[in-house]
């Protein structure tokens, strides 16, 4: 991978910001879905 960290960027490219926002949204959606109906094979 590259040698530049996300936090070290002076300005975040639009595509990177869009991707990070989509990742956060999808992660929150997955968390809500798993809370409502746990992954098969797990208990508790």
Secondary structure, 3 states (H helix, E strand, C coil): CCCCCHHHCCCCCHHHHHHHHHHHHHHHHHHHHHHHCCCCCCCC
